[in-house]
Amino acid sequence: MPTERSKADLRTAALAKRDALSDKKRASAARAVAERGLPIEITPGTIVAGYSPIRSEIDPVPLMRMLAARGARLALPAVLARGKSLAFRAWSPDDRLMLGPLGILEPSPAAAELVPDLMLVPLAAFDRLGHRIGYGAGHYDHTLAHLRKAKAVTAIGLGFAAQEIEAVPALSHDVALDYVLTETAMFDFRSS
């Protein structure tokens, strides 16, 4: 399938750019995103799902700590099975995490399951229409489509400016983001 192949090539190129960023640049970018905050108001009790960063992803924890200080309830994803929606379990920055089935840190299965109002979404690449390239498993697209059947869920991609590409070859099952935040800009796709 040509679109999947070109997505794979774009993913590889974007991840190489992301991997080339120094640890100092990554940490500085995570602080810059946290200091800017979110483009929408978070009221006390808003459930914000973040993620445990893997590889060279931008770290959402500085932003999540700031949101918790403003009264947000935090959650992290748990991978239950390929092709299934992610579950979100309650988390606070001091909680111990455990390795999930994909080797990603997750809250304990005993943690309360929450349904997010807002999801912070990792990405390999993004374009100016709000399309993203992930790692190819479709976890976030499937989860957003599933959750949005029940309630409005705002999806905010987090990444580095270096991950922006001209165009993501979007497929019918791909779910667009509402915003993307980088260390240098905030993109609003809601009216696109």
N, C-alpha and C positions, 0 to 999 in steps of 0.2 A: 504494500500500500504506500504510494508516494508520500502522502501527508505524514504518516507515521515515521517514515524514513527521514523526511526533512525535519520533523520534530526531534528525532533522535540526534541528528546532526546539530541542530540549534541548541539542544540540551547540552551536548558535549562541549560546544564552543562556549556557551554561557557559564558552565561549571568550571571550565578552564580559567576564564576571566575571574570568577569568584575565588577559585582556589589560589590564584596569583596574588590576592590581596594579603598584606601582612597582618599578623595578629593585632598589631597596634591599630591599623586602619579598621579592622573589623570591630574592635572594642570601641573605638572612637565613633564609628557609625552607629553602633547599638546605643551609645549614650546620646548621640544627636537625635535619633528617632524618639527616645524616651523623653528628652528635654522638649521636643516639639509637641509631643503628646498626640492624641487622636484628633481627627478632623470633626468628630461628633462628640456630643456631650455624653458623659457616662454618669448615670445617677447611682447612688448607693444601692447595692443589690444587683446591679447589672451583672450578668454572668458572661465573663470573657474567657474564651478558650484560647490558650496559647499553644505552644509546642515545645518539645525538648529538641534543641538544635543538634543536628548531626552534620557530619562532614564540615563544611566551611560556611554553613548557613548563618545569617545574621541572628544574634542572640536576642530573643524577645524578653528575657528576664528583667533587664532594667526597665523596660516599658511596663511589664506586668507588675513589678514592685510599685511603680508610680500609680498604676490603676488601683491596686489593692489599697494603697494609702488613701485613695479617694472613695473607698467603699465598694469597689468591684469585688465580686466573688470570682475566684479563679478556678480554671479547670485545665487539665491536659488530656490529650487524646490517648486512647488505648486502642490498639489494632486488634480486632477480634478475628477477622478472617479476610483474605483477599476477596475483593468484590463486594464486601459488606460495608455498611456505614461504620465510621469510627464511633466509639463510645467516648464520652467525656466524663472524667472523674475529678471530683473536688481536689484542689491542691493549693497549698500555700508555700511561699518560697523557702520555708524551713523544713518542709516535709521531706522525708527520705523517699527516694524513687527506686524502682526495681526494673530490671531489664525485661522488656516485653518480647513477644515472639520474633520480632524483626531486629532485636538488639537495640531498640530505642528505649530510653528511660521513660517509665510510666508510673503513675500513682498505683498504689496497692489496689487489687480487686475489691478490697473491703471499703475503699473510699466511696462516698456517695456519688451516684451518677447524676450529672447535671445536663440540662439542655441549654446550650449557649445562646445568648442574644447576639453576640459578636464573636467572630472567629478570626484569629490572627493566623494567616496561612503562609507557610514557607513556599518558596518557589525557586526554580532553576533559572527561569527567564520570564519576562513580561513585556507586553507592548502597550501602546498608548490607547488601546481600546478596552483594556482591562482583562485581556486574555493572558493566561499563564501557562507555562510548561512546568510540570512537576517532575516526578521521577518515573512516571509512566504507569503506576499501579491504579490510578484513578480514585484513590481513597478520598481526597478532598472534593472532587467533582461529585462523586456518588453521595457523600455525606451532605454536602450543601443542597443537592437536589432533594434528598430525602427530608432533611430538616425543614426546608422551605415549603414543603407541603403542609406543615403544621403551623409554622409561624415565620415572621420576617426575621431573617438572620443576616446581619451585615458581615460581609467577608472583606477583610483587609489584608492584602498581601504585604509581606515585609521582605525587603531585599536591599541589595546594594545598587547604586546608580549604574554600575558596570554591567548589571544583569538586564538592562533594558535592551530590547532588540526591535528592529523595524516592524516586524509582523509575526505573530504566532499563527500558524495554520490551525485555526480552531475547527473542531468537529462538532457535530450536533449534540453530543453528550457533554461537551466541555461547558463548565459553568463560569461565567465571567465574574471578576472581582468587582466590588463596589469602589474600592480605593487600593492604591499601592503607596506605601511609605518607604522612602529611601533616606539616606543620610543627607541628601541635598534637596529633595522635593517631596511633595504630596500630590498624587494624581487622583482626581475625582472622576469616576467613570459612570456615576449614576445617571447622568443626562446624555451619555453617549449613545 
